[in-house]
């Protein structure tokens, strides 16, 4: 019987990798409105799946799908997958690291420039016929040169942002990331500090950390009180890192100057959410990673992850490397879902 793969995103432009491997591909768009029952029905008999942010592929879904061996997400984030359950069940959670580094770093930089240079405000004024008077009533733009810029999360995207911001002449670029050492940061002209110092010292802060239990609401009431009242916050990472109620209070009380969000805790954000009434907030609809090149490259690599694993090759990215041990134990006894699949563990370990 042929292996089966499900694609819940946009139709693949090139399915030859599956055709050549004799893998049967089924495609049907799933969204936030797809019910859990239907999602399970779609995945139940599949050996692999290309999935998105929603619906959540949680432990209940994984438990109900005894054949699933590999799940693949576009981009870096895998927060829609229950990694503990996947690891326990011997399921690979794959991603495509590096494919959207430029796009997200660019978007964070664009939001910061829009907020510091008041692009929206001046554009609105000019279109309202207020060319001559706009500069009298709109706050004076901010200068990045000579400032202190803080980066929370110094992975590929944080490093990409650091390379971009240096061209604007900041006095100091600092970062908080407990999993990165100073030697690595030195290569990018960045000083590692603790989170408290970053909050106190930074004129501008951009977030590029993953969504975990550790980072949930890492920006909340106490953190905003520690920031400069002139500070600007950018979040192009994950919505749950910022407490939305605390952000609203900080922006309305003048605890910080402005903010730019590409992600929100609940997506899509409710059209009645009070955050959307604020003039000192920019919100874009989780599009920071998007570009024509990203969509093409990431879709291909997302599909290749599944095709590779099912044919005994290493994927482009693996978010739960401990699963290698789980699968090795399974192969030593009852292989379960991995019966008949080539052993790729040596390739993954390299």
Number of C-alpha atoms within 10 A of each C-alpha: 6 10 17 20 26 22 23 21 19 13 13 13 9 11 15 11 15 20 12 9 14 13 20 16 17 14 16 12 12 20 16 13 8 12 12 16 9 11 17 17 14 19 23 17 17 21 25 27 28 24 24 25 18 16 18 18 23 17 17 13 20 21 15 14 19 17 21 25 24 25 28 30 29 27 25 21 20 25 19 16 26 17 21 15 17 24 20 14 21 26 27 28 25 28 25 27 19 16 21 24 21 19 19 24 25 18 21 26 19 14 26 24 16 16 24 17 17 17 13 12 17 16 13 13 17 13 9 10 10 13 13 9 11 17 14 8 8 12 11 11 14 13 13 21 15 12 18 18 26 30 27 24 21 26 17 17 25 23 22 18 23 24 15 13 17 18 10 13 14 16 12 17 22 23 29 23 20 13 8 14 12 15 11 14 18 11 9 15 16 24 17 25 17 13 18 12 16 24 23 16 20 24 23 26 24 28 25 26 22 20 19 12 10 9 14 17 19 16 19 18 18 10 17 22 16 16 25 18 17 14 21 24 26 26 24 26 27 23 21 20 25 23 17 21 13 18 23 18 16 22 21 16 11 15 19 23 21 25 26 22 24 22 24 23 15 10 13 11 14 11 9 8 11 11 21 15 11 13 13 18 21 19 17 14 12 17 13 23 22 15 14 7 12 19 17 13 16 21 24 18 24 25 27 22 28 30 24 19 24 27 14 16 19 21 26 19 22 23 20 17 15 15 22 20 14 16 23 15 13 17 15 8 8 10 15 14 19 20 12 9 14 12 18 17 17 11 11 17 9 6
